[in-house]
Each structure stands twice: as structure tokens, then as C-alpha cells.
Amino acid sequence: MVKKNQTLGEFIIENQEAFPYSSGELSRLIRSIRLGAKVVNHEVNKAGLVDIVGNYGETNVQGEDQQKLDVYANEKFIQTLINREIVCGIASEENDDFIIIPGKKKDNRNKYVVLMDPLDGSSNIDVNVSVGTIFSIYRRVSEIGTPVTKEDFLQPGNKQVAAGYIIYGTSTMLVYTTGSGVNGFTLNPALGSWYLSHPDMRFPEDGRIYSINEGNYVHFPQGVKKYIKYCQEEEGDRPYTSRYIGSMVSDIHRNMIKGGIFMYPKSSKAHKGKLRLLYECNPMAFIVEQAGGKASDGYKRIMDIEPEELHERAPFFCGSKNMVEKAEEFMEKYRDKE
Ligand code: P6P
């Protein structure tokens, strides 16, 4: 049941029983992410005003300069999740290893784990371009009441029970799925409430936008080069428009509304691409598929990949179903031609 302008709180209550084996914990989990998003949004919106922008002077497990806002967002989301006594473990782009949450009660019955990129696109922070938070939620597979294990995090994307993103743009939105479609909520910062502004979001089957960092063109495999040239040819509804923000959440959010394809393929510089499978590709893929789009590594469904490492990377093609299938045709045709 979807009513436009419903608040997120009303929506969660009204749709809670629609979620299988719902014991209210998942709803509380979404609420804690909602709280973390409001806190981070407040800081993102004043980033230019206080000394919170700029390198934190350390590098994260990715070897990337950690912006203070990365660290801040990571701490805030971890804090809200731990305080709510809902999850038994957290994995984050900003943490080398996963975090075991013992829970305050002696028998920790918490059954969910969260994987997240607390602030994706962080290189855009100090140039005032939109950034995002991405989260992915699984039921643990190890025994409830015992410390969470790596296997709880190394699950294929097709086992996700929920996933979503927050986009800190011209307005701040929370977009998420629990497996029954995708809904978008816009924050009214004056009231601190989220309103259902984009009910039942659907990815157009076709589109005219392609999003890829063409600066890497010479390093791409043949299939990608051939698809880019296909997008640029004068034929039918082509040439398409190139739009690339350099913030995956923003690029995919725009493409979901207008139609389009986002690609971060492998290259001779990055043999598995740049994006992280567990907390970037899989949650975005869950949302894209739930909205009727498609998400692959160029050859196979991204959510069927069996992860081996917490921070492993994967090539990523996602968006309008017909556009992704066309790109996959080129990838297949030129499969062995790097
Ligand atoms: P490049 C941001 O750092 C990010 O992880 C994604 O949000 C974005 O799509 C990509 O990297 C941009 O990478 O190599 O094109 O600058």
C-alpha cells in the first residue's frame, strides 16, 4: 500500500507485515539508518563552513585519503546501528575488518548484518558535488547468539533482505527496497521528517544516457570500447547523451529516473574495476533489479557472484534493462579481446 507524501515512519509501519519473517527488527534497522542519514546530512550540508572538509591525514583500507566527512559518516552510522541493539555485525568501506557487535543483552539475538559505504563519492565533497551513502542488509548465517563471522558478510547479493542509498544532493533522499519494489523518501530538513516523494520507482527499460569515465577509454576491453562507439553513432535514437558525475549514487539515481546505463568496467589499469562488490555493487544492483532494471559484471548477474573477500571489487554495468543487455552483447562478442 503506497500513499504519496506518507512519512517514512507511517510507510514502515504500514508495510512491515508485508516483509517475510518480520519481527519489527528490520523496521527498527531502517529507522536507525534514517537517523544516521539525518545526522550526516546536517554535516554534509555545512561541509564548506566548518573545518570538516579536507584530508583527515590518514588513508583507509583502500589506500585512499580519508576525508574527515568519510570518517564522521562512518562513525555516525556505526553509532546509530550499535545503539539500537539490532545488528550483530557491521562491515564498512572505511574499516579494514568487520565489526563484531556483542550486544548489551547477554544473549545477543540480533540477526542482521549491515555492510555500507558511509560516504560514496567522497572526492566530490570539497567541490560541492552530491555524494551518497550505500547500505546492504543480510540475515546472519552463523548461529544466533554467537559472535558474527566473516561468512555472515561474504554472502551473494541475491541473499540481501534490504538495500538502499541516501543521496545528499539538491535535496536529501533515502531510496530503499526490502524486496517488494523501490520507494524514495525526501527529507524535509525543517521538520526532520522523510516523505514518500517517489513511490514505486521504476527503471525505464530504455534510455538515452550512458555514464562511464571515458578518460579510461584506452584501457577498456574491446567490448566496452565498441559499446561506447555504439552509443555515439548517428542511428535511430542515437547518439545518446554522456552524463558522468563521478558519484555512483548520483549517476544511478538520475538514470533510474530518466533511463540510462552506468558502467564501471574492468580495464588494463583495474582488472576487476574499481567498485566494491559487497557494499557498492550488490546493494545498488538489488535496487536496480527491484525497479525493473538489470545489473551485471558485463557477463553475469552481479548478485550471483560468490564473494571471497570483504573488499573485493567487481566490474559493474547497471541500469535500463535493454541498454545493459546491448552492452552485454558487445562484451560477449568481444569477450577475449582486451
Ligand atoms: P572515477 C567515488 O569515488 C566512486 O567510488 C563512485 O562513486 C564513482 O562512480 C567512481 O568512484 C568514480 O571513479 O575513477 O571515474 O573517478
Boltz pocket constraint, residues with backbone or C-beta under 6 A from the ligand:
constraints:
  - pocket:
      binder: B
      contacts: [[A, 120], [A, 121], [A, 122], [A, 123], [A, 213], [A, 246], [A, 247], [A, 248], [A, 249], [A, 264], [A, 274], [A, 275]]
      max_distance: 6.0
